[in-house]
């Protein structure tokens, strides 16, 4: 903001994919109009934070191809500090999204052997984290393969050594790992985190509990100081060792639910990096996610910093 010092920034790392989305209802197999963009949990969160006026850096790999060019151009246009490697041997990852009916979306991922799977601890060692106050990681990257799993572990360790907070969004993707493999991959990452974001379903897989309070207690006992459990339309709950804060759901017209969790995390973390209290962080997370799901695309409709006063006033932008 003009005349004020920039808050500490966010660093994140993961696989960003080129995204080919159907723009009309119907099966892809019969041919339909398509739109090319990009998508990725970590890059979505970085863009969210950056639009809210907080510095953000993204570390990743893309192919030496047109899709890689697209991702790098879009990320830089959003003001994100891009620290990317161009892979000469692996293509940029791809996502295909079908709008099968007005209410049913189907997604196919082509990511396991793509450039983003080449992440390793070397990327952490050479990354510039100047001015950062928090490192954000996800369970997606932890499940991409041995190299990416080692990279997120190294990132968490470096953050701790340099006095930065670590946030982890569990982000279970069945296409990458079944429940057992997911729990094994993310359990140590969650234990290394200061802040954990999870759905109730993800929390249940990780803890073996059915009650939200018990899920949170078990997660907190493993190491984090803040656990945020997302409850969909019912809002969210934030747990610390001192108690819980509830954020009701915000009424909105859902146009595209994809990317809601990334927007939620970004809204929360942007507020936290500005020093907001937990309730204010949770409120901003809900407001930003409500705007995100009311527009098409993973990140295109995310609100800017100049729109925050409208969100805080609960204007029609989130109704």
Secondary structure, DSSP 8 states (H G I E B T S, - for coil): -TTS----EEEEE---EEEEEESSSS-GGG---EEEEEE-HHHHHHHHHHHTT--EEEEEEEESSHHHHHHHHHHHHTT-EEEEEEESSS---EEEEEEEETTEEEEEEE-TTSGGGG--HHHHHH---TTEEEEEEEHHHHTS-HHHHHHHHHHHHHHHHTT-EEEEE----TTT--HHHHHHHHHHHHHH-SEEEEEHHHHHHHH--SSHHHHHHHHHHHT-SEEEEE-GGG-EEEEETTEEEEE-------S--TTHHHHHHHHHHHHHHTT--HHHHHHHHHHHHHHHHTSSSSSTT---GGGHHHHHTT-GGG-
